[in-house]
Amino acid sequence: MKWFRIIVLILTLGFNDMQTMVAQKAWALDQCIHYAWDNNFSVHNQELGVKIRQTDFRQAKNDLLPSLTLQSSFNQNYGRSIDPTTNTYIDVQFFNNGYGVGSSVDLFNGFMKLNTIDMQRLNFEAEKNRLQQVRNEVAFTVINSYFDVLLQQGLSVIARENYQLSRNQLDYTTKFVELGRKPGTDLLETEANLAADSFLLVQSVHLLEQATLGLKYQMNYPVADSLVVDTLVPSIFSGTMDTLSMDELFRAASVALPDLTYARNQLKAAKKAVQISKGAFSPSLGFYAGWSSLYTETDRDNSNQIIPFSDQMTNNSNEYLSLGVEIPLFSKFSKYTSLSKSKLKYQQAKIQYEDVSYKLQMGVEKSLTDWRSARAEYESSLSQLAKSKKAYDAAEKKLDKGLINIIEFYIQKNKWVRAKTEVLRTGLQVLLKERYIRFLMTGSLLGEVGNQGH
C-alpha cells in the first residue's frame, strides 16, 4: 500500500535510534492484544460467567434423571408410645430404627424440563457470545492505545528533527551575524524559534510517556517494566475495499460478529422462558418407587426373645410402585405473574435485538464512510507534504540569498512540519479504519484471522 510505505518512511526516520536505546524486544500489536486477553480482569470474569452458564446447562439435562434417596431413622422411645409391630399403645422403653430407599421420575410436566434445557443451552451460547464481545472490547482499547503510542512516537521523531533543524539554523545564523551578513534580529528570532521547538520536543516526549502508560494500563502490563512497541504496522487487508458495498459488509458483519448472535440467542432464550411459564399450568405426572423395612425391640418371638435384625429386615420389608398426578388449581396467582413477567422480558429481548441490528447497520455505514474519508485526507496530506517540502527547500535557498527574512522562512518550515504531522496522523487513521473494516468482515481484530479465539 502506498500510504503504508510513506508511514514506514516517516516512522523509521528516528525510531531505530530510539529502540536501540532499550535492549528489549519490540511488542507487535497482536502480541499486545493476546497479553491483554490473558491478563484482563473483565475477560477472566466473563470466562467464569461462561463456566457458570455451562454448569446450568449441564444441570438442566441432569434434571431429566430419576431422583434416588436413602433414609434411615434411629429412635429411643420412653413412656407411652405406639408399638411399631402391633400398632398399639404400650408403656415400655424400647429402641427401633428404620431404613428406606425411594426413587421418583417426572414423566410429564408440561415440557418444562425440555424447554429449560433449550433455554439454558441458549443462555450458554449467549454467554460465549458475550465473552467474545468482551474480548473484542478489550482488543479495541489496546489497538487505540497502541496507535496512540505510534502517533506520539512519530510526533516525537518529527519534533526532534525539527529541533535539530533549528539548532543547525542557529549555528548558521550565528556565523552570518558575526560576519555582518545578517542583522542581529535574525539571531534573536532563531533563538526564540529554537526555544519553542525545544519545548515541543520535551512535550512530545512527555506525551509519548503518557501514551505508553495508557497502553500498559489497557494491557494490565506491569507499570515498572519497560514496553517498546513495534513501529511497523503492515496492512492486513487482503483484497479491495473500493467496491465494497454497505449491504455486503452488513451481511458479513451479521455473521462474523458476536453482537447480533448474542442478541438473537437472548431472544430465543426469552421465548423458551415464556414456554416454561406456560408449562407450569399443565398437570404433571410422576412415577414413584421405594422400599422400606424396620427393626424394633418390641418384635419378639414366642419365647419373648427379640427377633434377629436380619429376620426383621426381611419380615418387615415393604416395596411400592405408584403413579402420581398433580393438577395445579390455585397458586395465589404466582404462575400468572411469572408468565406475565416472562412475556415482558421477551418483548425487551425483541427490542434489544432490533436495537443491536440497527446499531450494527449504522456502525457498518459509518465505518465505510470514515475509512473513505480517512483515505481521502491521507492522499491530500501526501500532496500537501510534497508541496510544502518543495516550498521549504525553496525558502531555504532564498534565505541564503537574502531574498526573504527569517520569519518568512520559519513560516514555510512550520508548514512543512505540519504537513509531516498530518501524513503521520492520517496514515495511521487509514490503517486503523482498515483494520476495523476487516474486523467487520471476519470478526477478527488480529493480523491473522485464525488467532482470534486464542
Secondary structure, DSSP 8 states (H G I E B T S, - for coil): -HHHHHHHHHHTTTHHHHHHTS-S--B-HHHHHHHHHHH-HHHHHHHHHHHHHHHHHHHHHHTTS-EEEEEEEEEEE-SSEE-TTT-SEE-S-EEEEEEEEEEEEEEESTTHHHHHHHHHHHHHHHHHHHHHHHHHHHHHHHHHHHHHHHHHHHHHHHHHHHHHHHHHHHHHHHHHHHTTSS-HHHHHHHHHHHHHHHHHHHHHHHHHHHHHHHHHHHHT--TTS---B---------S--TT--HHHHHHHHHHHSHHHHHHHHHHHHHHHHHHHHHHTTS-EEEEEEEEEEEEETT-B-TTS-B--HHHHHHHT-EEEEEEEEE----STTHHHHHHHHHHHHHHHHHHHHHHHHHHHHHHHHHHHHHHHHHHHHHHHHHHHHHHHHHHHHHHHHHHHHTSS-HHHHHHHHHHHHHHHHHHHHHHHHHHHHHHHHHHHHHS--SSSGGGTT-
